[in-house]
Amino acid sequence: MRITGIREQPIGISRYRDPRIPSGGLTTSLVAVLTDVVRAGQPVTGYGFASVGRYAQSGLIRDRFAPRLLQAAAPDITTSDGANLDPFRAWTVMMTGEKPGGHGERCVAVGALDMALWDAAAKVAGLPLHQFLAGQLGHQATAAPVTVYASGGYRYPDHDIAALSQEIRHFTGLGFTHAKIKIGGTALDQDLRRIEAAAAPLAGYGQLAVDAMNTYRLSQALTAAAALADFGLWWFEDICDPLDFATHAAVAAGYAPPIAAGEALFSVAEAALLDQYAGLRRARDILLFDPVHCYGLPGYLRIIDTLTAAGWPRRAFWPHGGHLFSLHLVAALGLGGAEITPLAFHPFHGPPPALPVEAGRVCLPDVPGIGFELHNDAWQAFRSLSR
């Protein structure tokens, strides 16, 4: 088999359900990988996107990484029998000639294409991605529903506390038991009021995580940590600049509840530095690496292998992104759980209607591939690549 075409298209994505609230110009790249395998009269096509939070990667995908896949010899990107794509071999082709370092944008471009390759390969095999991936790695995927939490809680420009309270009540009405909100962009007193309001519809502060979006410097971080400590939050995420390991370690030394980090680190080398210098506690803290932003699944697996060898449990990994791809990885790799964004990042918000949240857990799609076809808004976006 072979890849017959690769299509990319940037689209805008939202931060709020209300379209009147600006998104800040956030974008992502949609990707389609077309193959010469035909099923039900149509070529098997894999779909992917550049996750959320890092903007579209059009130039890198179209000018650098997609051409390498299209120009590759079939044995370099397919299985030994030539019957299916081999995403691991294809990843090696994409990374040919790339120097170490410089992870900030190319890793996202590679990750978007990698997602589409896994979707296509699982479709050719006729398996849901979590089953296909587990088979590729030589173990059994769990059939149990995946533990998830609702992520959102961005600051509203008007009536913030009331709107936040309504948002968390909406999450609990959908079946979520845990949620995450944003802090750090305003006065600490206001953030404490946001935390109190968000925790009220939940079972307690232990069901609420907060994300400071890497905003704090040392003195601010220590002040915030001292104020948050008595809440006993589920976790305190993205405290400072992702590479400011000294500040991170200073907070960890005095903040007893769980800390979460890693969302804005993109390579196995950076992950190892986080583990070595950021003061994280392997028995209680959380790792939020985004599989797409970490050069796709092969890069993410390297991070997992490196950190589990250093003593981290697999339950510590909660992949960032809030979409179906991460759900499959949690099931296939035995990770702790996954993020869901019920309102933010349209058209990839929430699980598909066929997969409702029940008591904080979601079943996996039982269709070949990732299952974007089950998600009405995501599928409408991806179909634009096939016209």
PyMOL commands that set and color helices and strands:
alter all, ss='L'
color gray80, all
select helices_A, chain A and resi 58-71+74-77+87-94+106-125+129-137+160-174+188-199+205-207+218-231+245-254+268-277+296-309+314-316+324-333+372-374+376-383
alter helices_A, ss='H'
color red, helices_A
select strands_A, chain A and resi 3-12+27-39+42-49+146-151+179-182+208-211+235-237+259-261+286-287+338-340+361-362
alter strands_A, ss='S'
color yellow, strands_A
deselect
rebuild
show_as cartoon
